Amino acid sequence: MGSNIKIIVAAILTVFAVCALNSCANQSADTDSDTQTQATENITETETEGEPEMNKDSKYYQLADKAVASLIENYWSNSKNRFYDKSPKKYSNGYNYWWYAHGIDVFVDAYKRTGDEKYLGCIDGVVGDVIKRNGKIINDYYDDMEWMALALLRAYNETQNEKYYKHVQTLWNDIRRGWNDTIGGGIAWRKEQFYYKNTPANAPAAILAARIYNVSKDEEMLEWAKKIYEFTKNNLVDAKTGQVWDGKNRQNDGKIDKDWSFTYCHGVYIGAGVELYKITGEEIYLDDAKKTADYALKRFFNKKTGVMLEDDVNGGGDGGLFKGILLRYLTELYKAAPDMDGMEDIRAKILANADILAEKGTNDIGNFTMAFDKAPRDGDGRDLSVQLSGCMLFEMAAVLDK
């Protein structure tokens, strides 16, 4: 697009976002205004302590604004107060619980960045819709529930709204039942396959347990975090390279799927190490995270162009979220140890990819592609998962552009 067209599109998206957010805010105000008012007066320090101050003049701050505007315009239903799974909306007919958890995460990102309580209405809309369509907050996949709990715990930390924390407790009480002694421990991927243990079900659980500990100060939660982390490290991580494998015992044969190596898995293992380092101060956790980050930076970024590579999955679906997850937890590593060797490389790569997505990977209506450097064709059905990854990229760039 030419620069004038981009300016016009950005202005239109901003108008649409204001309208959509007002709809979200009305739902929140009708159901929970007293709680929300109290929440803003009692922000916890758990999420915000030690974080870089946002630069509101940053171009990445503005790009994050545009990204969430297009998310709402192209993937959000004002009338139903829920996400569409595709854009254009006529292609949407699915229900993806774990995508919506990351939708909550992106709304939390936007709320943290702007302080605009209208985003809280969108969060409430997503939660209400999930419970309505799912029948309850829990489901059969432990990794999905972990993502929902992580997102709602972030929402709680930013607002002190107890309803979010109650959902977290409900989810955790179900998640911990997924731990069993098959192949020496670990949380199962899903309830119908208790013998299969994978990184997606274990590393996020370690992050969750650590973050619940930060709120509750319950030592049992810290022990859970350490136990789950050690299982993941001992079974699903290459000790020499830091590469993180996807899973073990998928076919009940004790084998590790070493050919399944995804951005997602590396991100959550990095995140688990970062959380335990922040709590314990033990350098081993930081070293583990750094080793895996070094591997990921070499494996998942084009050496010549710097573009973040796609995983070996089709250009959307669940795989559309994988890159955003790695970017989020690389940012968490940077925030935890900004002066450590290699951290400026993380920052530079994230900012560069934000530039690439803005210039090359965005179409006229603000939709993104999984490739980052190729724009989607207007009119094609694009997955919400891909859009959320793009939003996470811009939100993380805004955090890092000090």
N, C-alpha and C positions, 0 to 999 in steps of 0.2 A: 504493500500500500504506500501511496505517497504520504508525505508528512501532514498535508492539510486534511486528507481523508482520515488519517489516524486521529487527529485532534477532534474531528467531528464525531467519529465513532466513540472516542473516549468520553466526550460530553454526553452523548446519548446514553451510553452505558451507565454513567453516573446518575442521570435522571431516573433511569429505570431502577437502579439499585435503591435510590431514595424511596421510590414508591413501594418497591417490594419489601424493603426493610420496615417501612411504616406498617405494612400488613403484619409482618412478624411481630413488631413491637405491640400492636394492638392486641394480638393473641396473648402475649406475655402479660400486658398490663391488666387485661380482664381477669386473668387467672391467678396472678401472683405478685401484684404490685407492692404490697407491704413487704413481702419477703425480699424482693429485688432491691427495694430502697435500703432495707437493713443490710443487705449483702454488700452494697457498695461502700458502706461505712466500716466494714470489717474485713478488708482484704488480707489474706494470709501472706506471709513472707515466703512460703514454701516454694512457689513458682518464680517469684520475681527477684528474690534476693541475689545480688551479685550479677544480674544480667546487664548487658550494655544498654545505655539509654537510647531510645529510638530517635533517629534523625528524621524528623517530619519533612525536611526539605529534600531528602534523598529521592532520587529517581526510582529506586526500588520500592520505597514506601508508596509512591504514586502507582507503580506497576502492580503492587499488591492490592491497592484500592481498585484498580481496573479489573484485576483478576477476580476478586470477590464479587464485583458488580456483574461481570459476565456470568459467573457461576449462578448468581441469583436470577438474572434475566433469562438464561438459557436452560437452567436445570431445576428451577424451583417453581412450585405451584402455589400461588397466593391463595387460591380458593380452597385447596386441600391441605395447605400448610405442610407440604412434604416435598421430597426430592423426586424429580424425574430421573430415570436411569440413563436416558440418552437425550441428545439434542440433534436435530429438532425434536420437539417433545412428542410428535406423532409416532416416533419410533419406540417410545418408552412403554414397555409392558412387563418389566421385571421387578423383582424385590430383592435387594442385596443388603442385608443387615450390616455386614462389616464395612461396606462402602459408606453407609450412613454414619457409622462411628467416626470415620475420617472426615465426613462432612461436619460433624460436631467439632472435631479438632480444628478444622479450618475456620469455623465461626469463632472458636475460642481465640485462635491466632488474631483474627480481625478485631475482636473485642479488646484483647490485650494491647494491640497496636494503637487503636483509636480511642478506646474508652467509651465507645458508643454502645449504650445498653440495648439498642435495637437488635443487635446480634443475639442477645440473650433470648429474645422472642423466637428467633429461628432455631436456637438450640432446643427450646421447649417444644417447638413444633416437631422437630425430628424425633425427640424422645416419645412424645405422645403418639406419633404415627407408628413408630416401631412397636410400641406396646399394643396398639390397636391392630396392626396387621400381623404381628408375630404372636399375639395372644398373651405375651408376658415379655419381660426384659431379657430372660435367659433363652438360649437355644441349644442345639445339639453339638455345636462346634466350639471347642474350648478356645481356639485362637480368636474366633469372632467375638466371643464374650470378653476376652482380654482387651481387644481394641475398644469395645464399647466402654468397659470399665476405665481404661486409661483416659479416654476422652472425657468421660463424666467426672473423673477425679480432677482433671485439669479445670473443668468448669467449676467444680466445687472450690478448688484452691483460689480461683479468681473471684468468686462471689460469696463463698461461705453459705450458699443455699443448701440446706440440709437434705433436700429431696434428691439432689445429685449424689450425695454421699451414701444415702440409703440404697440407692440403686447399685453403687459400687460394692457395698457390703453384700447385697443379694447376689451379685455376680461372682464376687470372690468366694463366697460360701459354696457356690456350685463349681467354680473352677478348681478349687483345691481338691475336690473329689475325683478329679481326673488323674491325680498322682497315683501310680500303682507300681508294683515291684517288677513287672515284666521288663526284661533286659536291664535290671538294676535300678529302676526308678524312672522318673520323668513324668510329665503330664501328657496324656494322650491327645491326639489331634481332635478326635471326636468320640462321642459316647458309644457309637456302634463299632469302634475299632480301637479298643483299649490297648492293644499290643503295639500300635504304631506311634512312635514318639518322634516329633520333628521340631526343628528350630522355631517355626511360626507359633507353635503352642507353648514353647518353653521360655525362650528369651523374653517375649513380651510379658509373660507371667512373672519373671524375675524383676522386670522393670516395675510392674504393678505392685508386687509385694513390697519392694523397696519404697515406692512412693506412698503406699498406705502406711508403712512404718513412719515416714516423715510426718504424717498427720497424726497417727495414733500413738506413736512411741511404744508400741507393743513389740517387745523383743521377739516374740514368736514370728512376727511378720518379717523381721530382718533375717531370722533363721530360714524361713521359707525362701526368701530371695537368694540367700547364699546357697542353699541346697539345690534349687532349680538351676542356678548359674553353674554350679560345679557339674551337674549332670550334663548340661549343654556343652560346657567346655571339654569334658572328658569323652564325650560321645560324638560330637558333631562339629568339632573344630580341628583343623590341621595345626598341630602344635608348632610346626616349623614355619609355615607361611601365614597363618592367621585366617586362611580360607575357611568359610563356614558352609557346611553341607546342609542340604535341606532336611533330610530325615533318616531314620533308622528303623528297620524291622517292618517296613511297609507291607511286605508280603509274608510277614511272620516267619522270616528266615534269618533274622539277625544281620542282614546286609545293610550297608549304608549307601544311600543314593548320592554317590560322590559326583555324578555327572549332572546333578541338579544344583546349580550354584547361582543364586539369585541376589540381586541388590537388596531385596527385602530382608533376607536372612542375615546379611552382613550388617545392615542397619540396626536390627534389633539386638544383635549380640554386642555391638558397640554401645548401644544405649544401656544395656544391662550392666556392662562394665563401668560406664560413667556413673550410673546411679549408685552402685556399691562403693565406688571410689569416693564420691561426695559424702557418703555416710561414714565410711570407715577411715578414710585417709590412706588406705593401703595402696601402695604404688602398683602392686601386681594387677589390680583391676584396670588401672589407667594404661599400664603397659599392654595388657591384652587388647584393650580397645584400640590403642594406637597401632598395634601390629595388624589388626584386621582392617583398620582404616587405610593403612599403607597398601595393603593388598587390594582393597576395593578401589583406591584411586588409580592403581595401575590396571586393574582388570576391567573396570567399568567406565573408563573415560578414553576416548580416542586420543592417541598420543600426538597426532598431527593437528587435529582441529580443536581438541579439548571438549568436544561434545560428549555428553553423557550417553553411553550406549544403551540400547534396548536389551532387556533380558530375552532369553530364547523362548518367548511366548508370543502369541499373536498380538496384534497392535491395539489391544484393549482388554476388556474383561477384567478379571481380578489382577492380571499383570499390569494393568494401567496404573495401579497404586504403588507398585514396587519401588520405582525410582524416588517418588516423594518420601517414602519411608526412610530410605538410605539418606536422603538429603536432610531430613529432620534430625536424624541421630548423629550425622556428621557435624551438624550445627551444635548439638548438645555437647559433643566432644570438644569442639572449639571453645564453647563458653566455659567449660570446666577447666581447661588448661590452655588459654590463648597464647601463652609464651612458649609452649612446648614445640620442639622441632617438628616441622611439617604442618603446623596449624595454618600458616599463611597460604599454603598450597590448597588447603580445604576452602578457605575463604575465597581465594582467587578463582577456583574452579566453580564454586557456586555462583559467584557474581557473574562470571563469564557466561555460564549457562543461562542465567536469567536474561542477560543481554541477547543471547542467541534465540531463546524462546520468544522474547518480545519482538525481535526483528524478523525472524524467519519462521517461527512455528505457530503463529497466531493468524487466524483468518479474519475476514471483515467483521464478523459478529462476535469475535473474542473467544472462539473455541481454540483449543490447543491440540497438538498431536503428541503421541508417545515419543516420537523421534526428537522433539525439541527444535530441530533445524529444518523441518519441512512443514509447511502450513497445510491444514486439512482443507479439502475441497468444500466449498459452501454447499450445503444441502445434504452432505453425507451424514449418516448417523454417527455421532461421537459419544463415547461412553463417559458417564459421570466420573468414573475412576480416573480416567486420563486427565480430566479437568481438575480434579482434586490434586493430582500430582503437580500440575502446573501452578496451582494456587500455593501449594506448599513450597515450591521452588521460590516464588516471589516473596512469600512471607519470610522464609529463611534468609533470603538476600537482604530484606529490609532489616532483619535483626543484625546481620553481619556488617552492614554498611554504617559503621560508627561515625 
